[in-house]
Amino acid sequence: MNDVLSIDEYAALTEILALPKGARPSACVARNTKRLSGLKFIAHEKSGKLALTEKGRQTLFVKNCVDGLHLVAGNPAAKLDPGVLLFLEKKGHVARNAAGTLELTQRGRETLADIDGRTV
């Protein structure tokens, strides 16, 4: 995944995922449709509706996991999406402590440090 997306493009992907049936996409989606389609993150269905491709879903999930790591690092009592929490626990990035809140494991701290080191 070498395709670097802007905050606006991530917002468009999130909106497309949550777009109700028959609803019109916002200006944010319209601004980013051409690039996201070219990068194969979204595709037009036969009905004309925009939909995320598998690549788009995976990219959005990875972003949600990274955001979840940042969230837990800043607030151990944070609530994460169940799918993200399950993934991060299975991969050993977060664990529940005795108080029942989440905490980053050593692996989670290393991963977050690596991610933050690449984006700076």
N, C-alpha and C positions, 0 to 999 in steps of 0.2 A: 504494500500500500504506500507507494511513493507520491500519490496524488495529495497535495496539500490543499485543504479546503479552508475557506474563510468562515468566520462565525456566521455570516449571513447565509452561506451555503449549507452549513449544518442546520441552521434554523429552517431552511427550506426543506431539507430532508425530513426533519422532525414533523413539520407541518404536513407534508405529503403523506407520511405514515398515519397521522391522526385525522386526515381529511375525511369528513363524513361523505357517504355516498351521495352523489349528485351536487355536492357543494363546489363552488368555484374557488380555485386557489387564489391566494393573496398576491399582492404586488411583489412580495419577497420571492415567492415561488416563480412568478413570471420573469423576474430579473435573472434568475439563476438556472432556468430550465435548459437553455441551450448548452451551457457548460456542463451541467450535471448529466445531461443526456449524452453529450460527447464523451465524457469520462465513464460512461456506462453505469452511473449510479441510479438513474431513473430511466424509465421507458414508457412509451405511450401504449396503452392497451388498445385492443380492437375497438372498444367503446369510445376511445379518445381520452379516457381518464389517465392521469399520471400515476405511476406506481413505482415503488422502489424495486430495484433488481436485487438479487442475492448479494452482490457486491455492496450495494447501498445499505442493505440491512446489516451486513457484517460491520461496515464502517461505522454506522450509527451505534451498534452494540459496543464496539471497541471504545468509542468516544464516551459512552455512558459508563463503561467500566473504569476508564481513566478518571472521569469526573467523580465516580464513586470513591475511588482511592483518595482523591483530594478531599472529598467531603468527610470521609472517616478520619483522615489525618487532622482535620480542623475541628471535628465535632464527633466524638465517639458515640454519641446518642443519636446520630443521624439515621434517618430512615432511607433505605435504598430500595430500588426496584427489586422485586423478588428474584427475577432472572439474573440480574447483575449480582445480587448478594450470593445466590447459589453458585454462580460461576467463580466469584472471587474467593469463596470459602473452599470450593473444590480444588482450586489451583493453589491454595495456601497463601493467599495474599492478605486475608483478614481472618480473624478468629474472635469468638466471643470470650470475654474475660469473666471473672467470678461475679462481677456486678451485672452481667447480662448485656453489657454494651459491646460494641465492636471496637477492635483495635487492629492496627496494622501489624502483621508479623514481620520478622526480619526480611523475609522475601518480598513482602509488600513495600517495605521502606526502600529496599534496594531497587525495586522496579520503579517506584515513584521518583527516586533520585535519578535513575537512568532516563526516564521520560522527561523530567524537568531539565536535565543536563542537555538534552538534544534540542529542546525548544527554545533555549535561551540564546 
